[in-house]
Amino acid sequence: MPGYEQMTSFENLYWAHRAARRSKRYKREVISFELRLSENLIDMQNQMLAQEYRPGDYQCFTIYEPKERLIYAPSYRDRVVQHCLCDNILAPMLDRRLIYDNSACRFGKGTHFSLYRLSDFMRRQYKESGTRGYFLKCDIAKYFENINHSVLLTKLRRVFSGAPLLEMLGRVIDSYQSAPGRGLPLGNQASQWFAIYYLDSLDRLVKERLGIRWYTRYMDDFILIHADRGYLKECLAAMTEHIEGDLGLRFNAKTQIHHLTNGINYLGFHLYLTDSGRVLRRLTSRRRAEIRKALEALHLQHDGGMISERDFQNRLASYRGHLKHGHEQGLMKLATYKATTREG
């Protein structure tokens, strides 16, 4: 079992630094850290060996895509420690305990994995009962802000042992509070693993006690599909009792049961079932408008000479990589524009 010695290994700290600097190599704090790389890593190692390491303050800023969120960015030193913690301890130990269809932030999974799984579940439901089926779409109100520190630590103690490691986990968790004893910061790598694992007991309830075959979860968004609307109501009641009584959370108003023919909004796409049993994935209206606006602005920047041909084509390729998972021929054409290289 990975333990605290993995956290205090100089080699692991070095590789954590390599991972943390990815795509940020030329930022001032990264350059400053690398100017005294060995000294900084040894200092971090000694602090952890003496159990004196404490996370520093976060830098807070707002992002607006895909929706407005407050992001709390740790210092570069703390990012290195968190990479070491996540890569060597949290990921190997927690990932093996998660159900297959818990897909956020896991190697080989992610949003597109969830979309394809949901598409497959809709097709299977169609084969069993045609379009006579229902889905329960759940969303937790302010999930990260309401995670209970005490409940989370109790869950982690069932997985990890050793006072130094558990104290380290407690310090990382308590480095941020939205309210006394509550909240994880968005932008913190460890928060992702804590949040993924926090709802594992709910996943087990749905799959093992309630017996739902067709279920997928991406962080705090999840879908259950079943032929019987009444049974989904019973599932919602049992899930509500668990998250309110055991986890200190609550569902928001988006949590509702709908007929499968209405289609399902999930992870920026709208999936709908045709009369022939085919599942089409289209971007939601809002997301389609956002991407069209971004692509049109990108074309204007390119035509005005504000970005290079190479950057233009690279950014188009990133949009195509996302759009290929949906049925969006119009936007795909806009993202496959072949501009001629300008001279001069």
Salt bridges, closest charged atoms under 4 A:
GLU29 OE2 - ARG79 NH2 3.35
GLU34 OE2 - HIS17 NE2 2.95
GLU34 OE2 - ARG21 NH1 2.49
GLU39 OE1 - ARG36 NH2 2.90
GLU65 OE1 - ARG287 NH1 3.95
ASP78 OD1 - ARG77 NH1 2.92
ASP87 OD2 - HIS83 ND1 3.51
ASP95 OD1 - ARG106 NE 2.76
ASP101 OD1 - ARG117 NE 2.67
ASP120 OD2 - ARG124 NH2 2.88
GLU128 OE2 - ARG213 NH2 3.04
ASP139 OD2 - LYS254 NZ 3.85
GLU167 OE1 - ARG171 NH2 3.48
ASP174 OD1 - HIS149 ND1 2.91
ASP200 OD2 - ARG204 NE 3.56
ASP203 OD2 - ARG217 NH2 2.85
GLU208 OE2 - ARG204 NH1 3.08
ASP246 OD2 - HIS242 ND1 2.86
GLU290 OE2 - ARG286 NE 3.27
GLU290 OE1 - ARG287 NH1 3.12
ASP303 OD1 - HIS302 ND1 3.25
GLU309 OE1 - HIS302 NE2 2.68
GLU328 OE2 - ARG282 NE 3.08
GLU328 OE2 - ARG288 NH2 3.25
